[in-house]
Each structure stands twice: as structure tokens, then as C-alpha cells.
Amino acid sequence: MSANSSWNIAHFRSGLIRGLMDHGYRIVVAAPEDEHSSLVRSLGVEFLPLPINSAGISIAEDAKLFLRYRQIVRTLKPFAFLGFTAKPNIYGSPAARLSGAKVINNITGLGTVFIKRSVLTAVVTVLYRLALRRSSTVLFQNREDLEYFVAQRIVASSKAGLVPGSGVDLDKFQPAREARKPGPFRFLLIARLLWDKGVAEFVEAARIVRRAHPDVLFQLMGPVGVNNRTAIPAQTLARWSDEGFVELLGESDDVRPAIRQADCIVLPSYREGLPRTLLEGSAMGKPLIATDVPGCRDVVIAGETGFLCDVRSAEALAKAMQGMLGLSSEERNEMGRRGRSHIERNFGEALVVAKYLDSLGRL
């Protein structure tokens, strides 16, 4: 199993790892060594440090990555290679096939390269087409991404399938048993702090909403300075915080306390695979506000579990926030209850494990 960060494995794949190990699979994880690697090791897997510059576009650097994958799979001789995120899928998949391993890819989202179309988009499309053409199974987290890859002849429709994101641990993420203490209304955005996550629109919407509702709180939680071309500079985040419109909560390995204290979970992203923070927020019974884009609209049932708004529009986001503030507490609670039921039916972690067990079993 390989992804572009230990953080990704620790936070998004731990349930899958436990589920596969419970069914007798031995798992080796290849990912960059970082502050989350100890969490990966604590899952009981063998961990192989593998440097991956996910934001880099150096041909020489990527060639070295491919050769590292070749060395790993030659040594391990695995039955199957499970790839997550772009570079492990593009370079790990052919390396695994050359050593006789079966390949199951998970396209976790199309990301910046496909949001901002450029020459790089065409290059990455070709790389994906070459990397995935002999994969056994290619899993997507929403139907629009699947249909795009099939239409572009990157993946054959016979190999493409859907998986409900990384799944939610329904026992871990539950609605609070007690109502939170009285206090200002809180909008919470949890994400890597990237421009593509709509963070700037969130801040501008906060400025708009606080003109009429000065006591409302707007909180940002997530890592700063991540290895991504659209990472928001730390000084920009500090300036926003100093202006007093948003509160920076930093990064946390456990987002549940912040979700419990929030009244609404917000994600104004430009495009998603299947956003984990919306899934977790809805599982904990919180109403949602998100942009009407692939991935987000798979989680939010507009008008029932939350609101959808236009992408890249602070004004539309502010209008949705004002709509949420205009609801009674019981109306918001009912949205949360419907959201929890929606997650239970469609996005539980057990469904993800079952999909992988089925895919591996058919191999």
C-alpha cells in the first residue's frame, strides 16, 4: 500500500488496514517518513520510508521514484499493490506490474492539475493512461471522476468501480450525547489549508456575514505549509487571523472535539474525491455547507442534510451561511439527524473494507 504521505495513510487508510489484516492479509506501507509515520507503524504494518515530492514536476526526480518502487516490489514480491494519490498510482502501478503484482488503484480526487487545465493536465492524463491501462481495478470516490476517466479513455469502463471514499468509523464519529454549552454560533472548516479548498472564500464570507452577525465565529483547522502548489502562505493565514475574522485552530490528530463544538461544518472546495471532513461532520450530526462540485454534492443532500452553494463565490457562501443562521436550532438538528442516517447507509468504513475484500478476492 502506498500514498504520498504517512498522514494520508494514518488518517484515511487505518480502517482499511485493520479490516484487511483481520482477514489475514500482511500489509507493507511505502510512504514518506513524517510526523505521522509512528501512527502508521502502530497499526501493525511493516513501514518502508519512501521519499515522494507530491508537488514536484522534475522528470529526474520522478524517474528515481519509479526505480525505488521497482526495488521495493522486487524485494517484497507482493500479491497486490494498492495505490492512493497521484504519484503512487502513476509510478508505483507500472513498477508493481513489472514484478507480477496485481494492481488496485484508488483515484482519491483529481486535484489541482485537473481543476486548473494546462499543459500539465495533458501530461498527467497521458501518464495516468499509461499507468492504469493494465491495472486490475481502478476505484473512484465519485461517479463524475469515474465518468471523466472513462470518457478520456484513461481507464476502461470494465475496470472502473466506485468506493465510498475512505469510509467513516461510525463508532468513533458519533453525535454528541449532550448539547454543547451555550455560546456563539461556530462555522468550522477542516482541511489542508490550500487555495483550492476555498479557504479564501471562507474568510471573505466571514467578513460579509459578520457585518450582520458580529458574534458568529469562523474557525479554520488543518495543516499549514503542506507540500502542495496551492498551499496558502503562513503569513497570509496569520494576517487573516490578526484581522479577527477567523480563528486558526492548527492541526490535530483528533478533529472530534472541534466538530462537537461547531454548529455547522463548511467546505467551499473547488473539487473533491469524497471529502472526509464532510463525512465525519455529518456522521457526528452536524449540518453542512459545501460547494456544488463533484465529491461535495455526493455527501450533501441539498436542503436535507445541508446547503450547497456556487463554487469560488464568497457571496454565495455567505448567503448559505446566513441561511443556516436563519434556521431554528431544531431545524439544524434535524438536518444533522438526516445527515447521520445518510452516512450510516452509504459511507461506513465497513463498506470500504468490503469493496477491497471483494476486489482482492476476485484476483
Buried (B, 14 or more C-beta within 10 A) or exposed (E): BBBBBBBBBBBBBBBBBBBBBEEEBEBBBBBBBBEBBEBBBEBEBEBBEBEBBBBBEEEEEBEEBBEBBBEBBEEBEBEBBBBBBBBBBBBBBBBBBBBEBBBBBBBBBBBBBBBEEEEBBEEBBEBBBEBBBEBBBBBBBBEBBBBBBBEEEBBEEEBBBBBBBBBBBBEEBEBEEEEEEEEEBBBBBBBBBBBBBBBBBBBBBBBBBBEEBEEBBBBBBBBBEBBBBBBBEEEBBEEBBEEEBBBBBEBEEEBBEBBBBBBBBBBBBBBBBBBBBBBBBBBBBBBBBBBBBBBBBBBBBEEEBBBBBBBEBBEBBBBBBBEBBEBEEEEBBBBBBBBBEBBEEBBBBBBBBBBBBEBBEEE
